[in-house]
Protein backbone atom coordinates (compact mmCIF):
# COMPACT_ATOMS: atom_id res chain seq x y z
CA UNK A 1 0.00 0.00 0.00
CA UNK A 2 1.42 3.44 -0.95
CA UNK A 3 2.04 6.20 1.58
CA UNK A 4 -0.90 8.32 0.38
CA UNK A 5 -3.25 5.33 0.31
CA UNK A 6 -2.24 4.46 3.85
CA UNK A 7 -3.13 7.98 4.95
CA UNK A 8 -6.49 7.77 3.19
CA UNK A 9 -7.13 4.37 4.75
CA UNK A 10 -6.18 5.32 8.31
CA UNK A 11 -7.61 8.83 8.67
CA UNK A 12 -10.98 10.46 8.31
CA UNK A 13 -10.41 14.10 7.36
CA UNK A 14 -8.10 14.61 10.31
CA UNK A 15 -6.63 17.68 8.64
CA UNK A 16 -8.08 20.28 6.34
CA UNK A 17 -6.27 23.11 4.60
CA UNK A 18 -8.67 25.87 3.67
CA UNK A 19 -8.46 27.24 0.15
CA UNK A 20 -5.75 29.72 -0.67
CA UNK A 21 -5.27 31.00 2.84
CA UNK A 22 -3.27 27.96 3.88
CA UNK A 23 -5.06 27.78 7.24
CA UNK A 24 -4.47 24.30 8.59
CA UNK A 25 -7.03 22.85 10.99
CA UNK A 26 -5.87 19.84 13.00
CA UNK A 27 -8.48 17.86 14.88
CA UNK A 28 -7.35 15.63 17.72
CA UNK A 29 -8.22 11.96 17.34
CA UNK A 30 -8.93 10.42 20.80
CA UNK A 31 -7.40 7.13 19.67
CA UNK A 32 -3.95 8.69 19.77
CA UNK A 33 -2.04 9.71 22.84
CA UNK A 34 0.22 12.58 21.88
CA UNK A 35 -0.65 16.17 22.83
CA UNK A 36 -2.24 17.72 19.73
CA UNK A 37 -4.00 21.02 19.29
CA UNK A 38 -7.35 21.61 17.63
CA UNK A 39 -6.36 24.55 15.46
CA UNK A 40 -3.09 25.60 13.82
CA UNK A 41 -3.56 28.99 12.17
CA UNK A 42 -0.23 29.76 10.51
CA UNK A 43 -0.41 30.27 6.75
CA UNK A 44 1.87 29.21 3.91
CA UNK A 45 3.25 32.56 2.75
CA UNK A 46 6.93 31.73 2.09
CA UNK A 47 7.64 31.25 -1.60
CA UNK A 48 10.00 28.73 -3.17
CA UNK A 49 12.69 31.36 -3.77
CA UNK A 50 12.55 32.41 -0.10
CA UNK A 51 13.10 28.89 1.19
CA UNK A 52 15.83 28.00 -1.30
CA UNK A 53 17.87 31.12 -0.57
CA UNK A 54 17.44 30.58 3.18
CA UNK A 55 18.69 27.02 2.68
CA UNK A 56 21.69 28.11 0.62
CA UNK A 57 22.84 31.04 2.73
CA UNK A 58 20.77 30.97 5.93
CA UNK A 59 23.66 30.10 8.26
CA UNK A 60 26.37 32.18 6.57
CA UNK A 61 27.16 34.80 9.19
CA UNK A 62 29.75 36.10 11.61
CA UNK A 63 30.55 32.53 12.64
CA UNK A 64 32.10 31.96 9.20
CA UNK A 65 33.28 35.44 8.20
CA UNK A 66 34.84 36.31 11.57
CA UNK A 67 34.84 33.07 13.58
CA UNK A 68 36.92 31.24 10.99
CA UNK A 69 39.81 33.47 12.05
CA UNK A 70 39.56 32.24 15.64
CA UNK A 71 39.39 28.65 14.37
CA UNK A 72 42.53 29.22 12.30
CA UNK A 73 44.38 30.76 15.26
CA UNK A 74 43.36 27.95 17.62
CA UNK A 75 43.72 24.91 15.36
CA UNK A 76 45.95 25.94 12.48
CA UNK A 77 44.95 25.58 8.79
CA UNK A 78 44.68 21.78 8.86
CA UNK A 79 42.97 21.74 12.28
CA UNK A 80 40.42 24.33 11.15
CA UNK A 81 39.76 22.50 7.88
CA UNK A 82 39.29 19.10 9.55
CA UNK A 83 37.20 20.60 12.36
CA UNK A 84 34.81 22.40 10.01
CA UNK A 85 34.57 19.34 7.75
CA UNK A 86 33.73 17.08 10.71
CA UNK A 87 31.14 19.41 12.21
CA UNK A 88 29.75 20.05 8.72
CA UNK A 89 29.27 16.32 8.16
CA UNK A 90 27.43 16.05 11.49
CA UNK A 91 25.26 19.06 10.64
CA UNK A 92 24.47 17.64 7.21
CA UNK A 93 23.59 14.23 8.66
CA UNK A 94 21.30 15.91 11.19
CA UNK A 95 19.57 18.00 8.54
CA UNK A 96 19.05 14.93 6.33
CA UNK A 97 17.34 13.22 9.27
CA UNK A 98 15.23 16.27 10.01
CA UNK A 99 14.44 16.80 6.33
CA UNK A 100 12.99 13.32 6.00
CA UNK A 101 10.68 13.83 8.99
CA UNK A 102 9.70 17.31 7.80
CA UNK A 103 8.82 16.10 4.30
CA UNK A 104 6.55 13.56 5.98
CA UNK A 105 4.89 16.03 8.38
CA UNK A 106 5.32 19.74 7.46
CA UNK A 107 3.45 21.07 10.51
CA UNK A 108 4.02 23.66 13.23
CA UNK A 109 6.18 22.61 16.13
CA UNK A 110 8.53 20.71 13.80
CA UNK A 111 11.24 18.66 15.56
CA UNK A 112 10.07 19.11 19.20
CA UNK A 113 6.66 17.83 18.09
CA UNK A 114 8.28 14.95 16.18
CA UNK A 115 10.20 13.98 19.33
CA UNK A 116 7.00 14.08 21.42
CA UNK A 117 5.08 12.14 18.78
CA UNK A 118 7.53 9.41 17.80
CA UNK A 119 9.94 9.11 20.75
CA UNK A 120 8.70 10.47 24.09
CA UNK A 121 6.64 13.59 24.94
CA UNK A 122 9.22 14.37 27.62
CA UNK A 123 11.97 14.40 24.98
CA UNK A 124 9.88 16.79 22.89
CA UNK A 125 9.45 19.10 25.88
CA UNK A 126 13.18 19.12 26.68
CA UNK A 127 14.19 19.57 23.03
CA UNK A 128 11.67 22.36 22.44
CA UNK A 129 12.63 24.47 25.43
CA UNK A 130 16.34 23.83 24.91
CA UNK A 131 16.14 24.96 21.28
CA UNK A 132 13.90 27.90 22.13
CA UNK A 133 16.39 29.13 24.70
CA UNK A 134 19.29 28.68 22.28
CA UNK A 135 17.61 30.76 19.56
CA UNK A 136 16.18 33.35 21.96
CA UNK A 137 19.64 34.10 23.39
CA UNK A 138 21.34 33.94 19.98
CA UNK A 139 19.10 36.80 18.79
CA UNK A 140 20.68 39.48 21.06
CA UNK A 141 24.08 37.86 20.50
CA UNK A 142 23.88 38.52 16.76
CA UNK A 143 22.45 42.01 17.33
CA UNK A 144 25.44 42.76 19.54
CA UNK A 145 27.79 41.41 16.87
CA UNK A 146 26.15 43.67 14.29
CA UNK A 147 26.57 46.72 16.52
CA UNK A 148 30.21 45.89 17.24
CA UNK A 149 30.81 45.77 13.49
CA UNK A 150 29.71 49.41 13.34
CA UNK A 151 32.69 50.36 15.55
CA UNK A 152 34.85 49.72 12.49
CA UNK A 153 33.76 53.24 11.43
CA UNK A 154 32.63 54.76 14.74
CA UNK A 155 34.57 53.74 17.85
CA UNK A 156 32.72 56.15 20.16
CA UNK A 157 31.29 53.90 22.90
CA UNK A 158 28.64 56.49 23.75
CA UNK A 159 26.94 55.74 20.43
CA UNK A 160 26.66 52.00 21.04
CA UNK A 161 23.36 52.21 22.89
CA UNK A 162 21.77 54.13 20.02
CA UNK A 163 23.06 51.65 17.44
CA UNK A 164 21.80 48.75 19.55
CA UNK A 165 18.35 50.33 19.84
CA UNK A 166 18.04 50.88 16.08
CA UNK A 167 19.19 47.38 15.11
CA UNK A 168 17.01 45.71 17.76
CA UNK A 169 13.88 47.58 16.71
CA UNK A 170 14.51 46.77 13.02
CA UNK A 171 14.95 43.05 13.72
CA UNK A 172 11.78 42.92 15.80
CA UNK A 173 9.81 44.97 13.24
CA UNK A 174 10.61 42.61 10.35
CA UNK A 175 9.25 39.66 12.33
CA UNK A 176 6.21 41.56 13.62
CA UNK A 177 5.21 42.63 10.11
CA UNK A 178 4.77 38.98 9.11
CA UNK A 179 6.40 35.97 7.52
CA UNK A 180 6.30 37.50 4.03
CA UNK A 181 8.46 40.40 5.22
CA UNK A 182 10.78 37.94 6.90
CA UNK A 183 11.05 35.92 3.69
CA UNK A 184 11.80 38.95 1.53
CA UNK A 185 14.40 40.23 4.00
CA UNK A 186 16.16 36.87 4.16
CA UNK A 187 16.04 36.55 0.37
CA UNK A 188 17.78 39.92 0.05
CA UNK A 189 20.33 39.19 2.79
CA UNK A 190 21.08 35.74 1.37
CA UNK A 191 21.96 37.22 -2.01
CA UNK A 192 24.36 39.62 -0.27
CA UNK A 193 25.95 36.79 1.75
CA UNK A 194 26.39 34.56 -1.29
CA UNK A 195 27.94 37.45 -3.23
CA UNK A 196 30.26 38.21 -0.28
CA UNK A 197 31.56 34.69 0.29
CA UNK A 198 31.96 34.14 -3.46
CA UNK A 199 33.91 37.39 -3.79
CA UNK A 200 36.12 36.51 -0.81
CA UNK A 201 36.89 33.01 -2.07
CA UNK A 202 37.77 34.25 -5.56
CA UNK A 203 39.80 37.17 -4.18
CA UNK A 204 41.60 34.85 -1.79
CA UNK A 205 42.46 32.42 -4.58
CA UNK A 206 43.78 35.26 -6.76
CA UNK A 207 45.92 36.59 -3.89
CA UNK A 208 47.21 33.11 -3.07
CA UNK A 209 48.31 32.59 -6.68
CA UNK A 210 50.19 35.90 -6.74
CA UNK A 211 47.57 38.12 -8.33
CA UNK A 212 47.69 40.79 -5.61
CA UNK A 213 49.53 44.13 -5.86
CA UNK A 214 52.62 42.61 -4.24
CA UNK A 215 52.55 39.59 -6.62
CA UNK A 216 53.55 37.26 -3.79
CA UNK A 217 52.65 33.67 -4.67
CA UNK A 218 51.75 32.12 -1.31
CA UNK A 219 50.56 28.60 -2.16
CA UNK A 220 50.63 26.36 0.92
CA UNK A 221 53.55 28.21 2.47
CA UNK A 222 51.88 28.69 5.84
CA UNK A 223 51.03 24.99 6.13
CA UNK A 224 54.80 24.46 6.45
CA UNK A 225 55.75 27.57 8.42
CA UNK A 226 54.43 28.03 11.11
CA UNK A 227 52.71 24.66 10.44
CA UNK A 228 49.47 22.85 9.67
CA UNK A 229 48.34 22.52 13.31
CA UNK A 230 48.47 25.18 16.02
CA UNK A 231 49.42 24.28 19.60
CA UNK A 232 46.98 25.09 22.39
CA UNK A 233 49.80 25.93 24.86
CA UNK A 234 48.05 23.78 27.51
CA UNK A 235 50.75 21.09 27.48
CA UNK A 236 53.69 22.76 25.68
CA UNK A 237 56.11 20.01 26.73
CA UNK A 238 54.08 17.44 24.74
CA UNK A 239 53.73 19.02 21.34
CA UNK A 240 51.63 16.33 19.53
CA UNK A 241 49.05 16.33 22.36
CA UNK A 242 49.16 20.13 22.51
CA UNK A 243 48.33 20.37 18.79
CA UNK A 244 45.52 17.85 19.17
CA UNK A 245 44.01 19.96 21.95
CA UNK A 246 44.26 22.97 19.65
CA UNK A 247 42.24 21.05 17.08
CA UNK A 248 39.55 20.26 19.69
CA UNK A 249 39.05 23.97 20.31
CA UNK A 250 37.89 24.36 16.70
CA UNK A 251 34.83 22.16 17.30
CA UNK A 252 32.78 24.67 19.32
CA UNK A 253 33.67 27.52 16.97
CA UNK A 254 32.67 25.45 13.96
CA UNK A 255 29.40 24.43 15.64
CA UNK A 256 28.53 28.10 16.14
CA UNK A 257 29.13 28.71 12.43
CA UNK A 258 26.71 25.92 11.44
CA UNK A 259 24.08 26.76 14.04
CA UNK A 260 20.69 27.50 12.52
CA UNK A 261 20.75 25.01 9.65
CA UNK A 262 17.34 23.82 10.83
CA UNK A 263 15.61 27.05 9.80
CA UNK A 264 14.20 25.54 6.59
CA UNK A 265 12.47 22.83 8.63
CA UNK A 266 11.12 25.31 11.18
CA UNK A 267 9.62 27.34 8.34
CA UNK A 268 8.00 24.30 6.69
CA UNK A 269 4.53 24.95 8.11
CA UNK A 270 4.58 28.43 6.52
CA UNK A 271 6.06 27.42 3.16
CA UNK A 272 4.28 26.89 -0.12
CA UNK A 273 4.63 23.29 -1.35
CA UNK A 274 6.71 22.45 1.75
CA UNK A 275 7.47 18.85 0.85
CA UNK A 276 8.91 19.68 -2.57
CA UNK A 277 10.78 22.76 -1.36
CA UNK A 278 12.22 21.15 1.77
CA UNK A 279 13.43 18.19 -0.30
CA UNK A 280 15.15 20.52 -2.76
CA UNK A 281 16.66 22.61 0.04
CA UNK A 282 18.12 19.65 1.94
CA UNK A 283 19.70 18.23 -1.21
CA UNK A 284 21.51 21.53 -1.79
CA UNK A 285 22.92 21.78 1.72
CA UNK A 286 25.78 19.36 0.96
CA UNK A 287 27.08 21.62 -1.81
CA UNK A 288 26.62 24.71 0.33
CA UNK A 289 28.77 23.20 3.08
CA UNK A 290 31.39 21.98 0.62
CA UNK A 291 31.73 25.23 -1.36
CA UNK A 292 31.10 27.99 1.16
CA UNK A 293 32.44 26.44 4.36
CA UNK A 294 35.09 23.88 3.45
CA UNK A 295 36.50 25.76 0.45
CA UNK A 296 36.30 29.02 2.39
CA UNK A 297 38.25 27.58 5.34
CA UNK A 298 40.83 26.04 2.99
CA UNK A 299 41.42 29.42 1.33
CA UNK A 300 41.83 31.29 4.64
CA UNK A 301 44.34 28.68 5.84
CA UNK A 302 46.39 29.28 2.72
CA UNK A 303 46.36 33.07 3.03
CA UNK A 304 47.13 33.79 6.70
CA UNK A 305 49.51 32.08 9.17
CA UNK A 306 47.83 30.98 12.36
CA UNK A 307 50.23 33.10 14.46
CA UNK A 308 49.34 36.38 12.74
CA UNK A 309 48.77 38.86 15.61
CA UNK A 310 45.65 40.30 13.92
CA UNK A 311 43.93 36.90 14.18
CA UNK A 312 44.31 37.03 17.93
CA UNK A 313 42.65 40.46 18.19
CA UNK A 314 39.11 40.59 19.54
CA UNK A 315 37.74 43.67 17.83
CA UNK A 316 34.55 41.98 16.62
CA UNK A 317 34.86 43.88 13.33
CA UNK A 318 36.12 42.95 9.88
CA UNK A 319 39.63 43.76 11.12
CA UNK A 320 39.84 40.24 12.61
CA UNK A 321 38.48 38.49 9.53
CA UNK A 322 41.16 36.30 7.92
CA UNK A 323 39.98 37.51 4.51
CA UNK A 324 40.53 41.17 5.45
CA UNK A 325 43.90 40.35 6.99
CA UNK A 326 44.94 38.56 3.79
CA UNK A 327 43.73 41.44 1.62
CA UNK A 328 45.67 43.96 3.70
CA UNK A 329 48.79 41.77 3.68
CA UNK A 330 48.54 41.71 -0.12
CA UNK A 331 48.56 45.52 -0.23
CA UNK A 332 44.87 46.14 -1.00
CA UNK A 333 43.30 48.90 1.08
CA UNK A 334 39.88 49.54 -0.46
CA UNK A 335 37.99 46.34 0.37
CA UNK A 336 37.95 46.08 4.22
CA UNK A 337 35.19 48.71 4.64
CA UNK A 338 33.07 47.04 1.98
CA UNK A 339 33.55 43.64 3.61
CA UNK A 340 32.68 45.02 7.04
CA UNK A 341 29.44 46.48 5.67
CA UNK A 342 28.48 43.16 4.09
CA UNK A 343 29.32 41.21 7.26
CA UNK A 344 27.07 43.64 9.15
CA UNK A 345 24.14 42.55 6.98
CA UNK A 346 25.03 38.91 7.77
CA UNK A 347 24.90 39.54 11.51
CA UNK A 348 21.60 41.40 11.13
CA UNK A 349 20.21 38.52 9.05
CA UNK A 350 21.30 35.97 11.68
CA UNK A 351 19.52 37.89 14.44
CA UNK A 352 16.44 38.10 12.25
CA UNK A 353 16.49 34.32 11.63
CA UNK A 354 17.01 33.38 15.27
CA UNK A 355 14.05 35.54 16.32
CA UNK A 356 11.87 33.82 13.71
CA UNK A 357 13.02 30.36 14.84
CA UNK A 358 12.50 31.01 18.55
CA UNK A 359 8.98 32.38 18.00
CA UNK A 360 7.91 29.39 15.88
CA UNK A 361 9.34 26.86 18.31
CA UNK A 362 7.57 28.61 21.20
CA UNK A 363 4.33 28.64 19.18
CA UNK A 364 4.71 24.91 18.48
CA UNK A 365 5.27 24.17 22.17
CA UNK A 366 2.14 26.11 23.06
CA UNK A 367 0.12 24.23 20.44
CA UNK A 368 0.99 20.93 22.10
CA UNK A 369 0.31 22.10 25.64
CA UNK A 370 3.98 22.38 26.58
CA UNK A 371 3.89 26.18 26.93
CA UNK A 372 1.13 28.64 28.03
CA UNK A 373 -1.87 28.45 25.71
CA UNK A 374 -2.12 32.23 25.11
CA UNK A 375 1.05 31.95 22.98
CA UNK A 376 -1.00 30.22 20.25
CA UNK A 377 -2.89 33.40 19.33
CA UNK A 378 -2.47 34.30 15.65
CA UNK A 379 -3.50 37.28 13.54
CA UNK A 380 -5.90 36.89 10.62
CA UNK A 381 -2.86 36.59 8.33
CA UNK A 382 -1.49 33.64 10.27
CA UNK A 383 1.22 35.40 12.31
CA UNK A 384 1.71 33.95 15.84
CA UNK A 385 1.89 37.51 17.13
CA UNK A 386 2.03 36.76 20.88
CA UNK A 387 4.94 34.33 20.48
CA UNK A 388 6.75 36.84 18.26
CA UNK A 389 6.29 39.62 20.83
CA UNK A 390 7.48 37.42 23.71
CA UNK A 391 10.59 36.38 21.78
CA UNK A 392 11.20 40.00 20.72
CA UNK A 393 11.66 40.84 24.40
CA UNK A 394 14.79 38.67 24.43
CA UNK A 395 16.27 40.80 21.65
CA UNK A 396 16.52 43.71 24.08
CA UNK A 397 19.02 41.71 26.15
CA UNK A 398 21.50 43.08 23.61
CA UNK A 399 21.62 46.23 25.78
CA UNK A 400 23.45 44.16 28.41
CA UNK A 401 26.53 44.30 26.19
CA UNK A 402 26.61 48.10 26.58
CA UNK A 403 27.26 47.79 30.34
CA UNK A 404 30.58 46.26 31.35
CA UNK A 405 29.09 44.52 34.39
CA UNK A 406 26.06 43.09 32.61
CA UNK A 407 28.24 42.04 29.68
CA UNK A 408 29.78 39.25 31.77
CA UNK A 409 26.36 37.73 32.43
CA UNK A 410 25.47 38.17 28.76
CA UNK A 411 28.59 36.24 27.70
CA UNK A 412 27.57 33.38 30.03
CA UNK A 413 24.14 33.23 28.40
CA UNK A 414 25.77 33.32 24.96
CA UNK A 415 28.09 30.40 25.77
CA UNK A 416 25.15 28.39 27.06
CA UNK A 417 23.29 28.85 23.78
CA UNK A 418 26.24 27.52 21.77
CA UNK A 419 26.69 24.28 23.70
CA UNK A 420 22.95 23.58 23.83
CA UNK A 421 22.95 23.27 20.04
CA UNK A 422 24.69 19.88 20.34
CA UNK A 423 21.83 18.57 22.47
CA UNK A 424 19.26 19.78 19.95
CA UNK A 425 21.01 18.07 17.04
CA UNK A 426 21.40 14.87 19.06
CA UNK A 427 17.73 14.79 20.06
CA UNK A 428 16.70 15.30 16.42
CA UNK A 429 18.74 12.28 15.35
CA UNK A 430 17.42 10.13 18.20
CA UNK A 431 13.91 11.08 17.11
CA UNK A 432 14.74 10.13 13.54
CA UNK A 433 15.89 6.65 14.58
CA UNK A 434 12.52 6.13 16.29
CA UNK A 435 10.71 7.53 13.24
CA UNK A 436 12.69 5.18 10.98
CA UNK A 437 11.87 2.19 13.19
CA UNK A 438 8.17 3.13 13.41
CA UNK A 439 7.77 3.40 9.64
CA UNK A 440 9.46 0.04 9.18
CA UNK A 441 7.34 -1.75 11.79
CA UNK A 442 4.09 -0.26 10.48
CA UNK A 443 4.94 -1.15 6.89
CA UNK A 444 5.19 2.41 5.52
CA UNK A 445 7.69 2.61 2.67
CA UNK A 446 10.12 5.52 3.17
CA UNK A 447 10.79 5.58 -0.56
CA UNK A 448 7.27 6.90 -1.06
CA UNK A 449 8.21 10.09 0.78
CA UNK A 450 9.03 13.26 -1.13
CA UNK A 451 12.51 13.18 0.40
CA UNK A 452 14.44 10.19 1.72
CA UNK A 453 18.15 9.42 1.99
CA UNK A 454 19.59 6.05 1.08
CA UNK A 455 22.35 6.42 3.70
CA UNK A 456 19.87 6.35 6.59
CA UNK A 457 19.85 5.34 9.40
CA UNK A 458 23.66 5.44 9.31
CA UNK A 459 23.73 9.23 8.93
CA UNK A 460 21.74 9.63 12.16
CA UNK A 461 24.00 7.15 13.98
CA UNK A 462 27.11 8.99 12.71
CA UNK A 463 25.71 12.26 14.02
CA UNK A 464 24.77 10.87 17.45
CA UNK A 465 28.22 9.31 17.87
CA UNK A 466 30.10 12.53 17.20
CA UNK A 467 27.67 14.77 19.07
CA UNK A 468 28.20 12.68 22.20
CA UNK A 469 31.94 13.31 21.88
CA UNK A 470 31.42 17.01 21.13
CA UNK A 471 29.33 17.46 24.28
CA UNK A 472 32.03 15.81 26.42
CA UNK A 473 34.94 17.84 24.99
CA UNK A 474 33.17 21.22 24.79
CA UNK A 475 34.86 22.62 27.88
CA UNK A 476 38.01 20.52 27.93
CA UNK A 477 40.29 23.55 28.46
CA UNK A 478 38.72 24.33 31.84
CA UNK A 479 40.38 21.22 33.33
CA UNK A 480 43.82 22.75 32.77
CA UNK A 481 42.93 26.03 34.46
CA UNK A 482 39.75 25.42 36.42
CA UNK A 483 37.23 28.24 36.60
CA UNK A 484 33.79 27.65 38.06
CA UNK A 485 31.93 30.05 35.74
CA UNK A 486 33.56 28.57 32.61
CA UNK A 487 32.81 25.04 33.78
CA UNK A 488 29.15 25.91 34.35
CA UNK A 489 28.68 27.61 30.99
CA UNK A 490 30.33 24.69 29.19
CA UNK A 491 28.51 21.84 30.91
CA UNK A 492 25.36 23.12 32.64
CA UNK A 493 23.38 22.42 29.44
CA UNK A 494 23.59 18.72 30.27
CA UNK A 495 21.75 18.84 33.65
CA UNK A 496 19.33 21.48 32.27
CA UNK A 497 18.34 19.27 29.34
CA UNK A 498 18.06 16.15 31.49
CA UNK A 499 16.22 18.13 34.16
CA UNK A 500 13.61 19.32 31.66
CA UNK A 501 13.18 15.75 30.41
CA UNK A 502 12.73 14.31 33.91
CA UNK A 503 10.41 17.14 34.96
CA UNK A 504 7.95 16.53 32.10
CA UNK A 505 8.20 12.78 32.46
CA UNK A 506 7.33 12.92 36.15
CA UNK A 507 4.63 15.58 35.88
CA UNK A 508 2.87 14.11 32.84
CA UNK A 509 3.92 10.47 33.38
CA UNK A 510 4.82 10.13 29.74
CA UNK A 511 5.99 6.92 28.15
CA UNK A 512 8.43 5.99 25.41
CA UNK A 513 6.38 5.08 22.34
CA UNK A 514 6.73 1.60 20.93
CA UNK A 515 7.01 1.52 17.10
CA UNK A 516 3.57 -0.03 16.66
CA UNK A 517 2.00 2.75 18.80
CA UNK A 518 3.42 5.67 16.83
CA UNK A 519 0.89 7.90 15.09
CA UNK A 520 1.78 8.70 11.48
CA UNK A 521 -1.64 10.04 10.52
CA UNK A 522 -3.42 12.49 12.84
CA UNK A 523 -3.09 16.13 11.84
CA UNK A 524 -0.64 15.48 8.99
CA UNK A 525 -1.86 17.10 5.73
CA UNK A 526 -1.76 15.04 2.55
CA UNK A 527 0.27 15.91 -0.54
CA UNK A 528 -2.83 17.33 -2.23
CA UNK A 529 -3.39 19.70 0.67
CA UNK A 530 0.11 21.16 0.74
CA UNK A 531 1.64 20.88 -2.73
CA UNK A 532 0.90 23.32 -5.54
CA UNK A 533 1.50 21.88 -9.04
CA UNK A 534 4.93 22.90 -10.29
CA UNK A 535 4.80 25.14 -13.35
CA UNK A 536 7.53 24.23 -15.87
CA UNK A 537 9.83 27.11 -16.94
CA UNK A 538 8.80 28.78 -20.19
CA UNK A 539 12.00 30.59 -21.20
CA UNK A 540 15.73 30.70 -20.52
CA UNK A 541 15.37 33.17 -17.62
CA UNK A 542 12.78 31.03 -15.87
CA UNK A 543 15.04 27.99 -16.36
CA UNK A 544 17.94 29.83 -14.73
CA UNK A 545 15.70 30.98 -11.86
CA UNK A 546 14.46 27.41 -11.41
CA UNK A 547 18.05 26.16 -11.12
CA UNK A 548 19.03 28.90 -8.65
CA UNK A 549 15.87 28.90 -6.55
Secondary structure, DSSP 8 states (H G I E B T S, - for coil): --HHHHHHHH-SS-EEEEGGGTEEEE---TT--S---S-B-----B-HHHHHHHHHHTT-SHHHHTHHHHHHHHHHHHHHHHHHHHHHHHHHHHHHHHHHHHHH---TTHHHHHHHHHTBHHHHHHHHHHHHHHHHHHHHHHHHHHHHHGGGT---GGGHHHHHHHHHHHHHHHHHH-HHHHHHHHHHHHHHHHHHHHHHHHHHHHHHBT-STT--B-TTHHHHTT-SS---SSSTTSHHHHHHHHHHHHHHHHHHHHTTTTHHHHGGGGBTTHHHHHHHHHHHHHHHIIIIIIHHHHHHHHHS-TT-GGGG----SGGG-HHHHHHHHTT--SHHHHHHHHHHHHHHHHHHHHHHHHHHHHHHHHHTTSS-GGGG---TTS--HHHHHHHHHHHGGGGGGGSHHHHHHHHHHHHHHHHHHHHHHHHHHHHHHHHHHHHHHTT--GGGSSS--TTTTHHHHHHHHHHHHHHHHTTGGGGTS--HHHHHHHHHHHHHHHHHHHHHHHHH---B--GGG--SSTT---HHHH--------SHHHHHHHHH-
